[in-house]
Amino acid sequence: MTTETNGILLEAGTNELEIVEFYLEEESKDNDTTELNQADSDQEGTIKSRKGYYGVNVAKVLEIIRMPDITEMPEVSHDSVMGAFNLRSRIIPLLDLSKWLKKKRVENEPPKVIVTEFNQVTSAFMVSGVTRIHRISWEDVEAPNKYVSALSCDSITGVVKFDERIVFILDLERIVSELNPDMRLKFDDNVVFDGESGYKALIADDSPLIREMIRDMLGQAGFRVEKTNNGKECWDRLQEIKRTAALDNRPITDYVQVLVSDIEMPLMDGHHLTKRIKEDPVLKDLPVILFSSLITDKLRHRGETVGADDQVSKPEITYLAHRAASLIEERKAAARAAAR
């Protein structure tokens, strides 16, 4: 029996998201003061356990299924890789999420499998159970502080506080890229850029690592880069640029010529940021490139709906520089033509 999630995706640009909440039934130490699974803790001889709650963006979830028949894979890269299974003629690797997070899973009920698709790759994660789907605003998603990130080995991208519990949004992209190094962002050393372009780029991404990689790569291509940590911070910076341009009686393009934005970000996501830019009479001609793991054939229409000028899947970081330069040149050519 499967649970399909594709039919409940939100309209793009509303700054909302839906997360699938799931849990891992984890072995609890005797001195653990967190809430125990009461049914287990009351039975003599039964291993005490607690539930840790996690979440994943619905946009990344293809379906939720019962535990399939698994075929072991030879020489796997990590002991959390259980093997692979066949789902409608697709061979999909299955990861035990508990092992990856270094948790001892307690099996009090049959596990569930969450099948995901992002970065143009299909993967599956075994969990203890799935609870529900939450519709929330990105404003309700807090970025983890440095202490929480360090304790979780940087595997958490967001924290959502509900009345009864905290849900951690997991960085599944990081997990998959750790298992498959070919999926990591990397530069194509064979590509030569024009290091004298002087183009001005503004980037918005909540990952410090991705921000630095985009800055370095665009820097190699001759861009002058300014970084922001999320869509809200980027929007506020654009408002400052608008005010400065108006005071100086200069065009916006003297300050920024292209925006590169992630989609999934706390406070304001990339779709909502793009929508606001394209609805702004001063900023509407600023080229916007969405650079995200959510750029898939099924989800590309969402970026088109809010007016993104291009969408690039996150592994293709070298292609990003070429598109950014091309869009700037196209805008310059259009401006010259309009002035004639």
Secondary structure, DSSP 4 states (H G I P E B T S, - for coil): -EEE-GGGPPPTTSSEEEEEEEEEEEE--TT--SPP-HHHHTSTTSPPEEEEEEEEEGGGEEEEEE----B--TT-SSTTEEEEEEETTEEEEEEEHHHHTT--B--SS--EEEEEEETTEEEEEEESEEEEEEEEEGGGPBPPPHHHHHHTTT-EEEEEE-SS-EEEEE-HHHHHHHH-GGGS----TT----TT---EEEEE-S-HHHHHHHHHHHHHTT-EEEEESSHHHHHHHHHHHHHHHHHHT--GGGT-SEEEE-SS-SSS-HHHHHHHHHHSTTTTTS-EEEEETT--TTTHHHHHHHT-SEEEETT-HHHHHHHHHHHHHHHHHHHHHHH-
